[in-house]
Amino acid sequence: MLQEALREIQRGSAEIIDIERVEKLLKAYFDEGKTYTVKAGFDPTAPDLHFGHTVLLQKLATFQKYGATIQFLIGDFTAQIGDPTGKSVTRKTLSALQIQENAKSYKEQVFKILDPNMTEIVFNSEWINALGASGMLSLTTTYNVARMLERDDFDKRYKSGTSISISEFIYPLLQGYDSVHLKSDIEIGGTDQKFNLLMGRHLQRAYEIGKEQSVLMMPILEGLDGVQKMSKSLNNYIGVADAPNDMFGKVLSISDALMWRYYELLSAKSLNEIEALKSGVANGSLHPKSVKEELSMEIVERFHSKEAAQNAKDEFERVHSNSQIPTDIEEFSCNEEIWIAKALVDCNMAPSTSQARRDIKQGAVKINQEKISDEQLQLSSGEYILQVGKRKFAKLKVN
């Protein structure tokens, strides 16, 4: 059982520092029923989580399966500074109201994956505000500027003469201090967070709390394009709050090669179950599309319901296999003749008229299920079913 737990915890991870301590914690749980704590911090800088975030949540759920109490830390204080990781400029600060609203949506979304009975939601403003000026000064004495500048992104900015604010130097210290206050046994984060995660170990030593947390780093999840990391700004993401049909269609759109990456990092299936699916695809007894559908169903069911997953599958087959129009599409109207590119923008089917024209050139736009090629087309009075690609539909009424 211990080896199986270790295998599942190591699954998909990029690096684990002090795996021996993780093994001791697991052994104490199996032998004595002794629980331990695993911390993961999220700064509420946006209102919704996407699947890139759920890579960490899925790993936290695995730890819960093997006796961990999760310290789900919402960085309502640190969000006011902004994590400098990977940033080439100082990040804009968020208002307290924005942070509160975003934090509220995080709390609602995480329990679609985590067991609330084994999760503590904590806010770091509670202990960082209590530090006060003297406590903050004391914290800054635990690390020096020379070592801070060894951090890759700081080093690049310093050498290029790009501004680095003092608050950005303080950010890793505050994240590390979270581990001091919470006395975390393990902290997990993305590979881009290594410097901040190791700061927790350093500060636990400096404050002599009697332990040094292990660190587990997960890889950055590729987006739908299979190349760049999942990001809202790149529009290659799947949102936790996406509608069932959108979520199903997006998962099904990934490549066959990327499918196994998503299985490893996002599925609740065991490694043995995934290996069985891989073998089935390899020997031809399973079709990659059916295996991908299984993943799509699992994910939609997790964030919505079993019924929603089945409905999404049925709707996808109805629309895409039979080239039919979805039963529930958004309706728009305008009061005069309209240029097709502007119509696509007004119906939220393209971010700009330039993109709309590119979509038309690429043959991705249909009107009433007929592909169009005229970028200058004017839509006169009537009703039109607009379609971009396989998943975007809208009904437009021109009065």
Secondary structure, 3 states (H helix, E strand, C coil): CHHHHHHHHHCCCCEEECHHHHHHHHHHHHHHCCCEEEEEEECCCCCCCEHHHHHHHHHHHHHHHCCEEEEEEECCCHHHCCCCCCCCCCCCCCCHHHHHHHHHHHHHHHCCCCCHHHEEEEECHHHHHHHHHHHHHHHHCCCCHHHHCCCHHHHHHHHHCCCCCHHHHHHHHHHHHHHHHHCCCEEEEEHHHHHHHHHHHHHHHHCCCCCCCEEEEECCCECCCCCCECCCCCCCCCECCCCHHHHHHHHHCCCHHHHHHHHHHHCCCCHHHHHHHHHHHHCCCCCHHHHHHHHHHHHHHHHCCHHHHHHHHHHHHHHHHCCCCCCCCCEEEECCCEEHHHHHHHCCCCCCHHHHHHHHHCCCEEECCEECCCCCCEECCEEEEEEECCCEEEEEEEC
